[in-house]
Amino acid sequence: MEDSRAARGRAGEAQAAEILEAEGWLILARNYRAGRGEIDLVAFREGLLAFVEVKTWRGLGVGELERAIGPTKRRRIVETAKIFLAQYREYSNARIRFDVLLLEGGGSVHRIESAFTGEL
């Protein structure tokens, strides 16, 4: 069961990257890990740096998917973003946004831009 969930997650992240690239985003990192956190996708376009969390679930509505990213997960993403920015200083002047891409089993995509904020 864990393997199929992990495979579904990887497939969802690949799909999300394709969507973003088709919109003109440059994918800077996939599964960026630092400290105790991970960011699924880091994307850049026109001076905007987006840290993107991807959720792929079957059979749940958008409301349940939105609640899947709780305060602890958000805090880890923000802390990991800080490490990314310290490591890649060329993006220090970029506008920052934390997005969530929700991919449902039926193929629908729901994007939440600026899903949460963080002190950077």
MARDREN-649346 format. One record per atom (N, C-alpha, C): residue number from 1; atom name; x, y, z. Coordinates in steps of 0.1 Angstrom, whole numbers. Layout:
NUM_CA_X_Y_Z
...
This chain:
1_N_8_-12_0
1_CA_0_0_0
1_C_9_13_0
2_N_19_13_8
2_CA_28_24_9
2_C_35_27_-5
3_N_39_16_-12
3_CA_45_18_-25
3_C_36_24_-35
4_N_23_20_-35
4_CA_13_26_-44
4_C_11_41_-41
5_N_10_44_-28
5_CA_8_58_-24
5_C_20_66_-28
6_N_32_61_-26
6_CA_44_68_-29
6_C_45_70_-45
7_N_41_60_-52
7_CA_41_61_-67
7_C_31_71_-71
8_N_20_71_-65
8_CA_9_81_-69
8_C_14_95_-66
9_N_21_97_-55
9_CA_27_110_-51
9_C_37_114_-61
10_N_46_105_-65
10_CA_56_109_-75
10_C_50_112_-88
11_N_40_105_-92
11_CA_33_108_-105
11_C_26_121_-104
12_N_20_124_-93
12_CA_13_137_-91
12_C_23_149_-92
13_N_35_147_-86
13_CA_45_157_-86
13_C_50_159_-100
14_N_52_149_-108
14_CA_56_150_-122
14_C_45_157_-130
15_N_32_154_-127
15_CA_21_161_-134
15_C_21_175_-131
16_N_23_179_-118
16_CA_23_193_-114
16_C_35_200_-121
17_N_46_194_-122
17_CA_58_200_-128
17_C_55_203_-143
18_N_48_193_-149
18_CA_45_195_-164
18_C_35_207_-165
19_N_25_208_-156
19_CA_15_219_-157
19_C_23_232_-155
20_N_31_233_-145
20_CA_38_246_-143
20_C_47_249_-155
21_N_55_239_-160
21_CA_64_242_-172
21_C_56_247_-184
22_N_44_241_-186
22_CA_35_245_-197
22_C_31_260_-196
23_N_30_264_-183
23_CA_26_278_-181
23_C_38_288_-181
24_N_50_282_-184
24_CA_62_291_-185
24_C_71_291_-172
25_N_67_283_-162
25_CA_75_283_-150
25_C_88_275_-152
26_N_99_279_-147
26_CA_111_271_-147
26_C_112_263_-133
27_N_113_250_-134
27_CA_114_242_-122
27_C_128_242_-118
28_N_130_248_-106
28_CA_144_249_-101
28_C_148_237_-92
29_N_138_231_-86
29_CA_141_219_-78
29_C_128_211_-76
30_N_131_198_-75
30_CA_120_188_-72
30_C_124_181_-60
31_N_115_180_-51
31_CA_118_173_-38
31_C_130_179_-31
32_N_130_192_-30
32_CA_142_199_-23
32_C_141_196_-8
33_N_151_190_-3
33_CA_152_186_11
33_C_163_194_18
34_N_159_199_30
34_CA_169_206_38
34_C_164_206_52
35_N_173_204_62
35_CA_168_204_76
35_C_159_192_77
36_N_147_195_84
36_CA_137_185_86
36_C_126_186_76
37_N_127_194_65
37_CA_116_196_56
37_C_119_192_42
38_N_109_193_34
38_CA_109_190_20
38_C_99_199_13
39_N_103_204_1
39_CA_94_211_-7
39_C_93_204_-20
40_N_81_201_-24
40_CA_78_192_-36
40_C_84_199_-49
41_N_81_211_-51
41_CA_86_218_-63
41_C_89_233_-60
42_N_100_237_-65
42_CA_104_251_-64
42_C_104_256_-79
43_N_96_266_-81
43_CA_94_271_-95
43_C_96_286_-96
44_N_101_291_-107
44_CA_104_305_-109
44_C_99_310_-122
45_N_92_322_-122
45_CA_87_328_-134
45_C_86_343_-131
46_N_92_351_-140
46_CA_90_366_-140
46_C_92_372_-126
47_N_103_369_-120
47_CA_106_375_-107
47_C_98_369_-95
48_N_90_358_-97
48_CA_83_352_-87
48_C_88_338_-84
49_N_91_335_-71
49_CA_96_322_-67
49_C_84_315_-60
50_N_80_304_-65
50_CA_69_297_-59
50_C_74_284_-52
51_N_71_282_-40
51_CA_74_270_-33
51_C_60_262_-33
52_N_60_251_-40
52_CA_48_244_-43
52_C_47_230_-36
53_N_36_229_-28
53_CA_33_216_-22
53_C_23_209_-31
54_N_25_196_-34
54_CA_16_189_-43
54_C_9_178_-35
55_N_-4_177_-36
55_CA_-11_167_-29
55_C_-19_159_-39
56_N_-18_146_-39
56_CA_-25_137_-49
56_C_-33_127_-40
57_N_-46_128_-41
57_CA_-54_119_-33
57_C_-66_114_-42
58_N_-71_103_-39
58_CA_-82_97_-46
58_C_-94_98_-37
59_N_-105_102_-43
59_CA_-118_101_-36
59_C_-121_111_-25
60_N_-113_121_-24
60_CA_-116_131_-14
60_C_-119_145_-21
61_N_-127_153_-14
61_CA_-130_166_-20
61_C_-119_176_-17
62_N_-120_187_-24
62_CA_-110_198_-22
62_C_-109_202_-8
63_N_-120_203_0
63_CA_-120_207_14
63_C_-111_198_22
64_N_-112_185_20
64_CA_-103_176_28
64_C_-88_177_23
65_N_-86_179_11
65_CA_-73_181_6
65_C_-66_194_11
66_N_-74_204_12
66_CA_-69_217_17
66_C_-64_216_32
67_N_-72_208_39
67_CA_-69_206_54
67_C_-57_197_56
68_N_-52_190_45
68_CA_-41_181_47
68_C_-28_188_50
69_N_-27_201_47
69_CA_-15_208_50
69_C_-17_217_62
70_N_-14_211_73
70_CA_-17_217_86
70_C_-5_226_90
71_N_-6_232_102
71_CA_4_242_107
71_C_18_236_107
72_N_20_224_112
72_CA_33_218_112
72_C_39_217_99
73_N_31_212_89
73_CA_36_210_75
73_C_40_224_69
74_N_31_234_71
74_CA_34_247_66
74_C_47_253_72
75_N_48_251_85
75_CA_60_256_92
75_C_73_250_86
76_N_72_237_84
76_CA_84_230_78
76_C_87_235_64
77_N_77_237_56
77_CA_79_243_43
77_C_85_256_43
78_N_80_265_52
78_CA_86_278_53
78_C_101_278_58
79_N_104_269_67
79_CA_117_268_72
79_C_126_263_61
80_N_122_253_53
80_CA_129_248_42
80_C_131_258_31
81_N_121_267_29
81_CA_122_278_19
81_C_133_287_24
82_N_134_290_36
82_CA_145_299_41
82_C_159_293_38
83_N_160_280_40
83_CA_173_274_37
83_C_176_275_22
84_N_165_272_14
84_CA_167_273_-1
84_C_172_287_-5
85_N_166_298_1
85_CA_169_311_-2
85_C_183_315_2
86_N_188_309_14
86_CA_201_311_18
86_C_211_304_9
87_N_207_293_4
87_CA_216_285_-5
87_C_217_291_-19
88_N_206_296_-24
88_CA_205_302_-37
88_C_202_317_-36
89_N_212_324_-33
89_CA_211_339_-31
89_C_206_346_-43
90_N_208_341_-55
90_CA_204_348_-67
90_C_189_350_-67
91_N_181_343_-59
91_CA_167_345_-58
91_C_162_353_-46
92_N_172_359_-39
92_CA_169_367_-27
92_C_160_379_-30
93_N_160_384_-42
93_CA_151_396_-45
93_C_138_392_-51
94_N_136_379_-53
94_CA_124_375_-59
94_C_112_377_-50
95_N_100_379_-56
95_CA_88_378_-48
95_C_86_363_-44
96_N_80_361_-32
96_CA_79_347_-27
96_C_64_344_-26
97_N_61_331_-29
97_CA_47_327_-28
97_C_47_312_-24
98_N_38_308_-16
98_CA_36_294_-12
98_C_23_289_-18
99_N_24_280_-27
99_CA_12_275_-34
99_C_10_260_-31
100_N_-2_256_-33
100_CA_-6_242_-32
100_C_-13_238_-44
101_N_-9_226_-50
101_CA_-16_221_-62
101_C_-22_208_-57
102_N_-35_207_-58
102_CA_-43_195_-54
102_C_-47_188_-66
103_N_-43_175_-67
103_CA_-46_167_-79
103_C_-55_156_-74
104_N_-67_155_-79
104_CA_-77_145_-75
104_C_-76_134_-85
105_N_-80_122_-80
105_CA_-80_110_-88
105_C_-86_111_-101
106_N_-97_118_-102
106_CA_-104_120_-115
106_C_-97_128_-125
107_N_-86_134_-121
107_CA_-78_142_-131
107_C_-80_157_-129
108_N_-88_161_-120
108_CA_-90_176_-118
108_C_-79_181_-110
109_N_-75_194_-113
109_CA_-64_201_-107
109_C_-70_213_-100
110_N_-67_215_-88
110_CA_-72_227_-80
110_C_-59_234_-75
111_N_-57_246_-79
111_CA_-45_254_-74
111_C_-49_264_-64
112_N_-41_265_-53
112_CA_-43_275_-43
112_C_-31_283_-43
113_N_-31_295_-50
113_CA_-20_304_-50
113_C_-19_311_-36
114_N_-7_313_-32
114_CA_-6_320_-19
114_C_-14_313_-8
115_N_-13_300_-7
115_CA_-21_292_2
115_C_-18_295_16
116_N_-6_299_19
116_CA_-3_304_33
116_C_9_313_31
117_N_12_320_42
117_CA_23_329_42
117_C_34_324_52
118_N_45_330_51
118_CA_56_326_60
118_C_65_338_62
119_N_71_339_74
119_CA_80_350_77
119_C_93_347_70
120_N_97_353_59
120_CA_110_351_53
120_C_117_364_54
